[in-house]
Amino acid sequence: MGRLVCKGERTANSRQLTSNFAFCDDACAEVIRIEQGIPGWGRELTSEIIPVEANLEQSSIDYAKGCYIGQEVVSRMKMSGQRNKSLCGLVSLSGAALQTGVHLTSESDPAKDLGWITSTTKSTRLGKEIALGYVKRPYNSAGMNLKAGDVAVEVVDLPFV
């Protein structure tokens, strides 16, 4: 069982921690989530997304587990080794802000839908406008240049940092 801490000691410990570490509010946590490429519920994780597409295969899928909802689809994706789309990092090449929900296209075929942006932020650590988004195969390779509306973006590997 843990040691009881009196109020004065707790306040002193709190002061010491806040002098060494900055407070991370919800906005700060969102920047870190995006920089780390962690999918968020309601953004990257919806009923339309298969966990493998959200890069959750290594951390969240157990192929040895018994039956579960969606098992056939997940197993089929593992066996084929292909995904229709993947969660990717996107970096604004011009430094212009990126917008959630914007569809991705190519310079050569602006009518072809190649994916969409799910989360955006300005990364002060990277000094860049970055985003998470789903990019369709075969356009989801690192180094691929796409358009997000009028903004040129580059597909990058996750995590950003």
C-alpha positions in Angstrom: 0.0 0.0 0.0 1.2 3.5 -0.8 2.5 6.0 1.8 0.0 8.8 2.9 1.1 12.2 1.8 0.1 15.3 3.7 -1.3 18.4 1.9 1.9 20.5 2.4 4.1 17.8 1.0 1.7 17.3 -2.0 1.8 21.0 -2.7 5.6 21.1 -2.6 5.8 18.1 -4.9 3.3 19.7 -7.3 5.4 23.0 -7.3 8.5 21.0 -8.0 6.9 19.1 -10.9 5.4 22.2 -12.5 8.7 24.0 -12.3 10.4 21.1 -14.3 7.5 20.2 -16.6 5.0 22.2 -18.6 1.3 21.5 -18.2 -0.2 19.7 -21.1 -3.8 20.7 -21.7 -6.2 19.1 -24.2 -4.8 21.1 -27.1 -1.2 20.1 -26.2 -2.3 16.4 -26.0 -3.9 16.7 -29.4 -0.7 17.9 -31.0 1.3 15.1 -29.3 -1.3 12.5 -30.5 -1.0 13.7 -34.1 2.8 13.9 -34.0 2.9 10.3 -32.7 0.4 9.2 -35.4 -2.0 7.8 -32.8 -5.5 7.3 -34.3 -8.3 9.0 -32.3 -11.9 7.8 -32.0 -14.3 9.8 -34.1 -11.5 11.0 -36.3 -9.2 8.2 -37.5 -11.3 5.5 -35.9 -14.9 5.2 -37.1 -17.2 2.4 -38.0 -16.0 2.8 -41.6 -12.4 2.1 -40.8 -10.9 -1.4 -40.4 -8.2 -1.5 -37.6 -5.5 -2.7 -40.0 -6.0 0.5 -42.1 -5.4 2.6 -38.9 -2.0 0.9 -38.4 -3.3 -0.9 -35.3 -2.2 -4.4 -36.4 0.9 -4.6 -34.3 -0.5 -3.0 -31.1 -4.2 -4.1 -31.1 -4.9 -7.1 -33.2 -4.5 -10.7 -31.8 -4.7 -13.2 -34.7 -4.6 -16.1 -32.2 -7.7 -14.9 -30.2 -11.0 -16.7 -30.7 -14.0 -15.4 -32.7 -14.8 -11.7 -32.7 -16.8 -9.3 -34.8 -15.0 -8.4 -38.1 -12.6 -11.3 -37.8 -13.2 -12.5 -41.4 -12.4 -9.1 -42.9 -9.3 -8.6 -40.7 -8.0 -12.1 -41.5 -8.6 -11.6 -45.2 -6.6 -8.4 -45.2 -3.7 -10.2 -43.4 -3.7 -13.0 -45.9 -3.8 -10.8 -48.9 -1.3 -8.4 -47.5 -3.1 -5.4 -49.1 -5.1 -2.5 -47.7 -7.3 -0.2 -49.8 -6.1 2.7 -47.7 -3.8 3.4 -44.8 -3.4 6.1 -42.1 -0.5 8.3 -43.2 1.3 11.4 -42.1 0.9 14.5 -44.3 3.1 17.6 -44.3 2.2 20.9 -45.9 4.9 21.7 -48.4 4.2 25.4 -48.4 3.6 25.8 -44.7 -0.1 26.6 -45.3 -2.6 25.3 -42.7 -4.3 22.0 -43.5 -8.0 21.5 -43.0 -9.8 18.4 -41.6 -12.1 16.7 -44.0 -10.4 18.0 -47.2 -10.1 15.4 -49.9 -6.7 14.4 -51.3 -6.1 14.4 -55.1 -3.1 14.3 -57.4 -1.7 17.1 -59.5 -2.2 15.1 -62.7 -5.8 14.0 -62.0 -7.6 16.5 -59.6 -10.9 14.7 -60.1 -9.7 11.4 -58.6 -10.3 11.0 -54.9 -7.1 9.6 -53.2 -8.2 10.0 -49.6 -9.0 12.6 -46.9 -7.5 14.5 -44.0 -8.8 13.4 -40.5 -6.7 15.5 -38.0 -4.5 18.6 -38.4 -2.2 20.7 -36.2 0.8 23.0 -36.3 3.8 21.1 -34.8 6.1 23.6 -33.0 8.6 20.8 -32.6 8.8 20.2 -36.3 8.0 23.8 -37.3 5.5 22.5 -39.8 1.8 22.1 -40.5 1.0 18.4 -40.3 -2.0 16.1 -40.6 -3.2 12.6 -40.3 -5.2 11.2 -43.1 -6.2 8.1 -45.0 -4.5 7.7 -48.4 -5.6 5.1 -50.9 -3.2 2.6 -52.4 -0.8 3.1 -54.3 -0.5 6.7 -53.3 0.2 6.1 -49.6 4.0 5.6 -50.0 6.3 8.0 -48.1 7.6 10.8 -50.5 4.4 10.8 -52.6 3.2 14.4 -53.4 -0.5 15.1 -53.3 -2.9 18.0 -53.1 -5.2 18.8 -50.2 -7.5 21.3 -51.8 -5.1 24.0 -53.0 -2.2 22.9 -50.6 0.6 20.7 -51.8 1.3 17.9 -49.2 3.9 15.1 -48.9 3.0 11.7 -47.5 5.4 10.8 -44.7 5.9 7.8 -42.4 4.4 7.8 -38.9 5.1 8.8 -36.3 6.3 12.3 -37.3 8.6 12.5 -34.2 
